[in-house]
Amino acid sequence: MTAERPTSVLFCCDHNAVRSPMAEGLMKKFYGTDIYVQSAGVKNDMDIDGFAIAVCEEMDVELHRHRARSFEDMRDWGDDISSYELVVALSPASQRQALELTRYYHLDVVYWPIMDPTGIGTTREQKLDAYRQARDQIIARMTERFGPPQGA
């Protein structure tokens, strides 16, 4: 069952290089500009992952210009986490961090247990399959929570 759509969503994961940028890009594609969407990581020590870019390109979602940012970067740049209506954590570490940062605010933090595809597979095709699984898990959760994509 879908709930009412929030006006702003922050997706977060460990490095803001795989799961959260995929979720951000997919959300923007599926729900347009009706919802303000950003992503962040516990750390920003990695560039956007090439396999994440590839599996999102299969769905016409462009990620190659994404620049990783952390919760600390958000704060430094004036992007206050309390301005988001919903925070979606895609990893246990990001859930802990989001709950810590939002403990004095009235906003929802939810956890979607999305697999980390980064260590799965040895061949390119095996790796792409793992990233597709993570992407498809995000899509399933997104559709369940926010309803069918616009125009679908």
Backbone as ProteinMPNN parsed JSONL, in Angstrom:
{"seq_chain_A": "MTAERPTSVLFCCDHNAVRSPMAEGLMKKFYGTDIYVQSAGVKNDMDIDGFAIAVCEEMDVELHRHRARSFEDMRDWGDDISSYELVVALSPASQRQALELTRYYHLDVVYWPIMDPTGIGTTREQKLDAYRQARDQIIARMTERFGPPQGA", "coords_chain_A": {"N_chain_A": [[0.846, -1.184, 0.0], [0.531, 2.209, -0.805], [1.741, 5.226, 0.613], [0.947, 8.687, 1.278], [2.654, 10.876, -0.88], [5.762, 12.353, -0.059], [7.045, 15.76, 0.088], [9.722, 16.172, -0.065], [12.675, 14.22, -0.267], [15.419, 12.485, 1.1], [17.852, 10.31, 0.143], [20.067, 7.932, 1.511], [23.243, 6.295, 1.943], [26.219, 4.32, 2.404], [28.557, 5.494, 1.051], [27.593, 7.247, -0.854], [27.852, 6.56, -3.529], [26.829, 4.411, -4.908], [24.173, 2.968, -4.159], [22.491, 5.098, -3.031], [22.791, 7.258, -4.96], [21.699, 5.924, -7.18], [19.061, 5.564, -6.298], [18.28, 8.248, -5.995], [18.443, 9.177, -8.697], [16.601, 7.443, -9.981], [14.258, 8.084, -8.614], [13.876, 10.755, -9.39], [13.472, 10.36, -12.127], [11.145, 8.748, -12.148], [9.198, 10.196, -10.685], [9.364, 12.828, -11.309], [9.493, 16.403, -10.964], [7.894, 16.852, -8.825], [8.622, 16.047, -6.324], [11.206, 17.004, -4.221], [14.443, 15.802, -4.402], [17.388, 14.399, -3.054], [20.662, 13.006, -2.356], [22.924, 11.399, -0.062], [25.872, 10.348, 1.737], [27.326, 8.417, 4.437], [30.005, 8.793, 4.319], [32.074, 10.509, 1.897], [33.978, 9.387, 0.246], [34.391, 8.18, -2.198], [34.118, 8.006, -5.789], [31.318, 8.221, -8.064], [30.082, 5.049, -8.887], [30.987, 3.071, -11.639], [29.543, 0.81, -12.521], [27.054, 1.282, -11.37], [26.339, 3.547, -12.798], [26.122, 2.368, -15.344], [23.979, 0.447, -15.103], [21.881, 2.11, -14.512], [21.793, 3.714, -16.764], [20.662, 1.914, -18.523], [18.027, 2.285, -18.02], [17.542, 4.799, -18.867], [18.428, 6.699, -17.023], [20.529, 9.135, -15.965], [23.643, 9.203, -14.447], [26.315, 9.93, -14.496], [27.315, 12.473, -13.928], [27.057, 12.793, -11.252], [28.133, 13.819, -8.04], [29.659, 12.67, -5.217], [28.544, 13.171, -1.862], [28.676, 13.819, 1.617], [26.904, 13.504, 4.787], [28.083, 15.411, 6.389], [29.146, 17.154, 4.446], [26.721, 18.103, 3.429], [25.776, 19.62, 5.615], [27.851, 21.522, 5.78], [27.445, 22.855, 3.392], [25.083, 24.1, 3.789], [22.725, 22.656, 3.545], [20.228, 21.59, 5.24], [19.406, 18.767, 7.091], [17.012, 18.62, 8.409], [15.214, 19.828, 6.767], [14.134, 18.013, 5.07], [11.368, 15.937, 4.353], [11.245, 13.198, 4.413], [13.606, 10.687, 5.125], [15.39, 8.22, 3.593], [17.089, 5.478, 4.377], [19.532, 3.362, 3.05], [21.34, 1.571, 3.907], [22.658, -0.076, 6.839], [24.568, 1.498, 8.305], [24.081, 4.092, 7.346], [21.482, 4.407, 8.198], [21.789, 4.451, 11.002], [23.325, 6.817, 11.237], [21.547, 8.727, 10.115], [19.393, 8.56, 11.925], [20.661, 9.482, 14.215], [21.292, 12.125, 13.44], [18.785, 13.193, 13.126], [17.402, 13.109, 15.473], [16.285, 15.164, 17.019], [14.387, 16.263, 15.448], [11.206, 16.401, 13.78], [10.728, 14.23, 11.641], [10.437, 11.617, 9.246], [12.402, 8.692, 9.262], [13.227, 6.03, 7.368], [14.108, 2.604, 6.773], [15.356, 0.874, 4.082], [16.326, -2.207, 3.272], [18.611, -2.573, 1.116], [20.58, -4.486, -0.991], [24.173, -4.467, -1.017], [25.902, -4.212, -3.858], [28.604, -4.146, -4.481], [30.706, -5.997, -3.923], [30.127, -8.305, -5.255], [30.341, -10.916, -7.625], [32.613, -11.836, -10.312], [33.073, -11.578, -13.011], [32.409, -9.116, -15.584], [29.708, -9.253, -16.426], [28.513, -10.676, -14.311], [28.881, -8.844, -12.253], [27.373, -6.67, -13.245], [24.845, -7.878, -13.171], [24.483, -8.118, -10.385], [24.375, -5.406, -9.66], [22.114, -4.687, -11.072], [20.223, -6.13, -9.653], [20.266, -4.78, -7.172], [19.408, -2.244, -8.067], [16.847, -2.941, -8.987], [15.685, -3.763, -6.594], [15.535, -1.303, -5.303], [13.738, 0.007, -7.017], [11.442, -1.586, -6.639], [10.861, -1.109, -3.906], [10.472, 1.644, -4.012], [8.264, 1.89, -5.709], [6.389, 0.528, -4.202], [6.209, 2.219, -1.964], [5.739, 4.844, -2.999], [3.972, 4.591, -5.079], [2.91, 3.836, -8.509], [5.211, 4.795, -11.118], [5.097, 8.106, -12.543], [3.064, 8.519, -15.375], [3.076, 5.859, -15.919]], "CA_chain_A": [[0.0, 0.0, 0.0], [1.336, 3.416, -0.905], [1.409, 6.334, 1.497], [0.99, 9.972, 0.592], [4.016, 11.216, -1.289], [6.355, 13.51, 0.624], [7.48, 16.839, -0.797], [11.18, 16.117, -0.184], [13.243, 12.943, 0.159], [16.863, 12.321, 1.091], [18.312, 8.927, 0.162], [21.43, 7.875, 2.039], [23.911, 5.003, 2.061], [27.542, 4.422, 3.027], [29.522, 6.361, 0.376], [26.919, 8.058, -1.861], [28.497, 6.22, -4.792], [26.118, 3.326, -5.59], [22.737, 2.826, -3.889], [21.737, 6.348, -2.887], [22.65, 7.983, -6.229], [20.742, 5.21, -8.03], [17.723, 5.887, -5.8], [18.011, 9.644, -6.343], [18.184, 9.263, -10.128], [15.356, 6.741, -10.293], [13.144, 8.869, -8.054], [13.682, 11.913, -10.261], [12.892, 9.889, -13.39], [9.806, 8.197, -11.949], [8.233, 11.092, -10.064], [9.552, 14.183, -11.831], [9.876, 17.501, -10.083], [6.911, 17.007, -7.752], [9.291, 15.75, -5.064], [12.61, 17.412, -4.183], [15.202, 14.595, -4.073], [18.839, 14.467, -2.986], [21.257, 11.832, -1.731], [24.142, 11.644, 0.707], [26.465, 9.163, 2.334], [28.01, 8.598, 5.708], [31.285, 9.345, 3.86], [32.088, 10.854, 0.464], [35.349, 9.034, -0.118], [34.42, 7.441, -3.458], [33.405, 8.581, -6.922], [30.178, 7.421, -8.521], [30.496, 3.737, -9.361], [30.719, 2.866, -13.064], [28.474, -0.177, -12.717], [25.803, 1.969, -11.039], [26.04, 4.371, -13.972], [25.728, 1.492, -16.464], [22.651, -0.162, -14.947], [20.878, 3.167, -14.561], [21.67, 4.106, -18.174], [19.721, 0.968, -19.147], [16.675, 2.801, -17.775], [17.588, 6.222, -19.237], [18.718, 7.528, -15.854], [21.91, 9.595, -16.117], [24.32, 9.397, -13.164], [27.756, 10.164, -14.637], [27.709, 13.779, -13.382], [26.838, 12.795, -9.803], [29.289, 14.024, -7.175], [29.363, 12.151, -3.884], [28.577, 14.098, -0.744], [28.39, 13.193, 2.906], [26.048, 14.291, 5.673], [28.891, 16.561, 6.815], [29.137, 18.084, 3.312], [25.404, 18.74, 3.402], [25.76, 20.647, 6.656], [28.79, 22.585, 5.405], [26.898, 23.579, 2.241], [23.825, 24.728, 4.165], [21.583, 21.785, 3.25], [19.848, 21.093, 6.556], [18.658, 17.507, 7.014], [15.659, 18.823, 8.949], [14.336, 20.363, 5.728], [13.561, 16.899, 4.318], [10.201, 15.328, 4.972], [11.506, 11.775, 4.56], [14.96, 10.214, 4.897], [15.381, 6.789, 3.299], [18.413, 4.882, 4.556], [19.676, 2.151, 2.239], [22.351, 0.737, 4.55], [22.582, 0.065, 8.304], [25.38, 2.62, 8.782], [23.403, 5.358, 7.032], [20.312, 4.482, 9.064], [22.27, 4.912, 12.309], [23.717, 8.224, 11.108], [20.347, 9.534, 9.901], [18.65, 8.623, 13.183], [21.423, 10.356, 15.114], [21.186, 13.508, 12.977], [17.386, 13.652, 13.118], [16.752, 12.765, 16.747], [15.561, 16.322, 17.571], [13.477, 16.778, 14.423], [10.019, 15.601, 13.503], [10.694, 13.752, 10.269], [10.493, 10.164, 9.161], [13.569, 7.979, 8.757], [12.876, 4.636, 7.107], [15.225, 1.781, 6.31], [15.109, -0.096, 3.018], [17.536, -3.051, 3.215], [19.029, -2.784, -0.266], [21.876, -5.171, -1.019], [25.355, -3.757, -1.506], [26.385, -5.065, -4.953], [29.986, -3.845, -4.848], [31.647, -7.114, -3.811], [29.516, -9.506, -5.834], [30.689, -11.264, -9.005], [33.996, -11.687, -10.761], [33.062, -11.113, -14.394], [31.626, -7.897, -15.792], [28.28, -9.575, -16.479], [28.081, -11.017, -12.949], [28.81, -7.586, -11.503], [26.205, -5.931, -13.73], [23.653, -8.548, -12.642], [24.347, -7.744, -8.973], [23.935, -4.013, -9.612], [20.714, -4.674, -11.525], [19.403, -6.607, -8.529], [20.139, -3.664, -6.23], [18.547, -1.242, -8.73], [15.477, -3.441, -9.012], [15.189, -3.701, -5.216], [15.179, 0.102, -5.063], [12.518, 0.285, -7.787], [10.321, -2.267, -5.981], [10.558, -0.37, -2.674], [9.991, 2.958, -4.403], [6.915, 1.72, -6.239], [5.542, 0.162, -3.061], [6.038, 3.368, -1.062], [5.305, 6.07, -3.657], [3.02, 4.297, -6.142], [3.497, 3.652, -9.839], [5.866, 5.976, -11.694], [4.231, 8.986, -13.324], [2.951, 8.147, -16.77], [3.088, 4.389, -16.071]], "C_chain_A": [[0.887, 1.241, 0.0], [0.833, 4.463, 0.085], [1.417, 7.618, 0.675], [2.438, 10.321, 0.276], [4.525, 12.428, -0.521], [6.746, 14.575, -0.396], [8.986, 16.835, -0.999], [11.699, 14.819, 0.434], [14.76, 13.009, 0.063], [17.159, 10.833, 1.161], [19.741, 8.915, 0.682], [21.934, 6.437, 2.105], [25.319, 5.257, 2.598], [28.436, 5.486, 2.392], [28.904, 7.309, -0.642], [27.554, 7.842, -3.237], [27.743, 5.138, -5.563], [24.613, 3.421, -5.326], [21.994, 4.154, -3.802], [21.705, 7.188, -4.166], [21.691, 7.281, -7.202], [19.32, 5.563, -7.607], [17.339, 7.324, -6.154], [17.641, 9.774, -7.82], [16.878, 8.612, -10.532], [14.144, 7.525, -9.807], [12.847, 10.073, -8.939], [13.041, 11.5, -11.584], [11.431, 9.489, -13.206], [8.775, 9.216, -11.483], [8.457, 12.562, -10.404], [9.949, 15.197, -10.786], [8.871, 17.739, -8.964], [7.538, 16.816, -6.376], [10.752, 16.202, -5.184], [13.413, 16.224, -3.668], [16.699, 14.883, -4.088], [19.344, 13.157, -2.392], [22.542, 12.234, -1.026], [24.652, 10.316, 1.248], [27.037, 9.469, 3.702], [29.379, 9.226, 5.429], [31.133, 9.747, 2.394], [33.451, 10.525, -0.128], [35.468, 8.236, -1.42], [33.735, 8.258, -4.545], [32.219, 7.691, -7.264], [30.693, 6.156, -9.196], [30.074, 3.532, -10.823], [29.634, 1.849, -13.346], [27.112, 0.42, -12.371], [25.374, 2.852, -12.209], [25.48, 3.503, -15.095], [24.318, 0.951, -16.288], [21.549, 0.886, -14.909], [20.701, 3.694, -15.984], [20.719, 3.175, -18.925], [18.278, 1.429, -19.002], [16.58, 4.296, -18.1], [17.686, 7.148, -18.027], [20.205, 7.854, -15.898], [22.523, 9.869, -14.746], [25.77, 9.862, -13.308], [28.222, 11.52, -14.092], [27.543, 13.864, -11.863], [28.154, 12.993, -9.057], [28.902, 13.6, -5.766], [29.434, 13.261, -2.844], [28.172, 13.349, 0.518], [27.377, 14.043, 3.675], [26.789, 15.553, 6.132], [28.963, 17.607, 5.7], [27.809, 18.836, 3.236], [25.359, 19.898, 4.392], [26.646, 21.829, 6.269], [28.245, 23.455, 4.279], [25.537, 24.207, 2.532], [22.581, 23.924, 3.839], [21.222, 21.07, 4.549], [18.982, 19.841, 6.431], [17.232, 17.666, 7.53], [14.694, 19.385, 7.905], [13.702, 19.261, 4.879], [12.393, 16.304, 5.084], [10.444, 13.845, 5.266], [12.973, 11.496, 4.269], [14.876, 8.709, 4.723], [16.812, 6.283, 3.367], [18.464, 3.556, 3.814], [20.766, 1.223, 2.768], [22.232, 0.918, 6.057], [23.376, 1.264, 8.843], [24.689, 3.956, 8.511], [22.131, 5.517, 7.862], [20.714, 5.001, 10.45], [22.607, 6.405, 12.272], [22.497, 9.124, 10.953], [19.527, 9.656, 11.184], [19.347, 9.539, 14.187], [21.222, 11.825, 14.724], [19.769, 14.071, 13.068], [16.688, 13.465, 14.458], [15.966, 13.918, 17.359], [14.553, 16.906, 16.586], [12.29, 15.837, 14.255], [9.991, 15.27, 12.009], [10.89, 12.241, 10.278], [11.825, 9.697, 8.609], [13.133, 6.536, 8.594], [14.098, 3.907, 6.572], [14.727, 0.817, 5.257], [16.372, -0.938, 2.906], [17.893, -3.436, 1.778], [20.425, -3.404, -0.262], [22.979, -4.265, -1.553], [25.98, -4.629, -2.597], [27.886, -4.99, -5.196], [30.945, -5.023, -4.769], [31.169, -8.388, -4.461], [29.957, -9.695, -7.279], [32.148, -11.043, -9.328], [34.067, -11.216, -12.207], [32.218, -9.84, -14.498], [30.134, -8.19, -15.763], [27.731, -9.95, -15.104], [27.933, -9.753, -12.107], [27.593, -6.762, -11.938], [24.913, -6.549, -13.208], [23.415, -8.176, -11.177], [23.844, -6.308, -8.847], [22.492, -3.883, -10.09], [19.783, -5.133, -10.41], [19.199, -5.491, -7.508], [19.211, -2.587, -6.799], [17.091, -1.675, -8.679], [14.867, -3.508, -7.615], [14.751, -2.283, -4.875], [13.862, 0.423, -5.769], [11.302, -0.346, -7.11], [9.896, -1.518, -4.715], [9.93, 0.984, -2.999], [8.54, 2.871, -4.885], [5.935, 1.369, -5.126], [5.229, 1.384, -2.202], [5.377, 4.572, -1.727], [4.285, 5.849, -4.778], [3.692, 4.16, -7.487], [4.149, 4.934, -10.346], [4.874, 6.797, -12.498], [4.237, 8.554, -14.774], [2.949, 6.648, -17.006], [1.683, 3.847, -16.101]], "O_chain_A": [[1.878, 1.304, 0.727], [-0.365, 4.558, 0.35], [1.842, 7.626, -0.48], [3.335, 10.082, 1.085], [3.806, 13.413, -0.353], [6.772, 14.314, -1.599], [9.49, 17.408, -1.965], [11.243, 14.379, 1.489], [15.317, 13.514, -0.912], [16.771, 10.163, 2.118], [20.538, 9.787, 0.336], [21.165, 5.495, 2.296], [25.575, 6.308, 3.185], [29.018, 6.301, 3.108], [29.624, 8.107, -1.242], [27.766, 8.784, -4.001], [27.988, 4.958, -6.756], [23.863, 3.902, -6.177], [20.958, 4.315, -4.447], [20.67, 7.791, -4.449], [20.965, 7.935, -7.951], [18.467, 5.83, -8.453], [16.208, 7.586, -6.563], [16.641, 10.409, -8.158], [16.128, 9.165, -11.337], [13.132, 7.618, -10.501], [11.683, 10.374, -9.207], [12.172, 12.201, -12.103], [10.579, 9.85, -14.017], [7.602, 9.117, -11.842], [7.801, 13.438, -9.841], [10.661, 14.878, -9.834], [8.982, 18.722, -8.231], [7.049, 17.355, -5.383], [11.447, 15.829, -6.129], [13.101, 15.687, -2.605], [17.214, 15.524, -5.004], [18.557, 12.306, -1.976], [23.159, 13.253, -1.337], [23.955, 9.301, 1.219], [27.21, 10.628, 4.077], [29.855, 10.072, 6.187], [30.168, 9.361, 1.735], [34.004, 11.3, -0.909], [36.526, 7.678, -1.711], [32.881, 9.098, -4.261], [32.131, 6.551, -6.809], [31.636, 6.204, -9.987], [28.928, 3.796, -11.184], [28.879, 1.999, -14.306], [26.116, 0.094, -13.017], [24.197, 2.898, -12.566], [24.482, 3.858, -15.722], [23.529, 0.99, -17.232], [20.401, 0.587, -15.239], [19.598, 4.076, -16.375], [20.044, 3.604, -19.861], [17.408, 1.014, -19.768], [15.652, 4.974, -17.661], [17.107, 8.234, -18.008], [21.044, 6.954, -15.87], [21.994, 10.668, -13.973], [26.399, 10.167, -12.296], [29.41, 11.693, -13.822], [27.853, 14.891, -11.26], [29.171, 12.396, -9.412], [27.938, 14.109, -5.194], [30.266, 14.164, -2.929], [27.422, 12.374, 0.474], [27.038, 15.154, 3.265], [26.195, 16.625, 6.249], [28.855, 18.804, 5.965], [27.778, 20.045, 3.007], [24.957, 21.01, 4.051], [26.252, 22.987, 6.408], [28.541, 24.648, 4.212], [24.908, 24.778, 1.64], [21.478, 24.471, 3.858], [21.838, 20.067, 4.908], [17.955, 19.85, 5.753], [16.341, 16.92, 7.125], [13.485, 19.414, 8.134], [12.829, 19.54, 4.057], [12.43, 16.185, 6.309], [9.919, 13.302, 6.239], [13.525, 11.999, 3.29], [14.359, 8.002, 5.588], [17.643, 6.616, 2.522], [17.559, 2.729, 3.931], [21.077, 0.208, 2.146], [21.755, 1.956, 6.515], [22.904, 1.965, 9.738], [24.713, 4.85, 9.357], [21.744, 6.637, 8.194], [20.058, 5.885, 11.002], [22.22, 7.16, 13.165], [22.418, 10.173, 11.593], [19.023, 10.735, 11.497], [18.692, 10.281, 14.919], [21.006, 12.672, 15.591], [19.581, 15.287, 13.085], [15.475, 13.655, 14.546], [15.055, 13.674, 18.151], [13.935, 17.934, 16.866], [12.368, 14.645, 14.549], [9.322, 15.939, 11.222], [11.448, 11.677, 11.219], [12.321, 10.232, 7.618], [12.719, 5.891, 9.557], [15.001, 4.513, 5.995], [13.801, 0.04, 5.492], [17.406, -0.423, 2.48], [17.512, -4.504, 1.298], [21.337, -2.9, 0.393], [22.753, -3.418, -2.417], [26.535, -5.684, -2.29], [28.396, -5.715, -6.05], [31.933, -5.038, -5.504], [31.75, -9.451, -4.24], [29.948, -8.748, -8.065], [32.829, -10.209, -8.731], [35.015, -10.53, -12.59], [31.42, -9.534, -13.612], [29.372, -7.451, -15.139], [26.606, -9.582, -14.766], [26.978, -9.612, -11.343], [26.871, -6.223, -11.1], [23.985, -5.828, -12.841], [22.276, -7.944, -10.774], [22.979, -6.026, -8.017], [21.735, -3.061, -9.572], [18.689, -4.594, -10.241], [18.083, -5.281, -7.032], [18.336, -2.081, -6.097], [16.207, -0.877, -8.366], [13.658, -3.33, -7.462], [13.719, -2.083, -4.234], [12.974, 1.04, -5.18], [10.249, 0.284, -7.015], [8.704, -1.318, -4.482], [8.98, 1.413, -2.344], [7.7, 3.686, -4.505], [4.801, 1.846, -5.106], [4.093, 1.555, -1.763], [4.555, 5.249, -1.111], [3.789, 6.812, -5.362], [4.904, 4.345, -7.604], [3.69, 6.033, -10.035], [3.925, 6.258, -13.067], [5.29, 8.258, -15.339], [2.836, 6.198, -18.146], [1.491, 2.637, -16.222]]}, "name": "protein", "num_of_chains": 1, "seq": "MTAERPTSVLFCCDHNAVRSPMAEGLMKKFYGTDIYVQSAGVKNDMDIDGFAIAVCEEMDVELHRHRARSFEDMRDWGDDISSYELVVALSPASQRQALELTRYYHLDVVYWPIMDPTGIGTTREQKLDAYRQARDQIIARMTERFGPPQGA"}
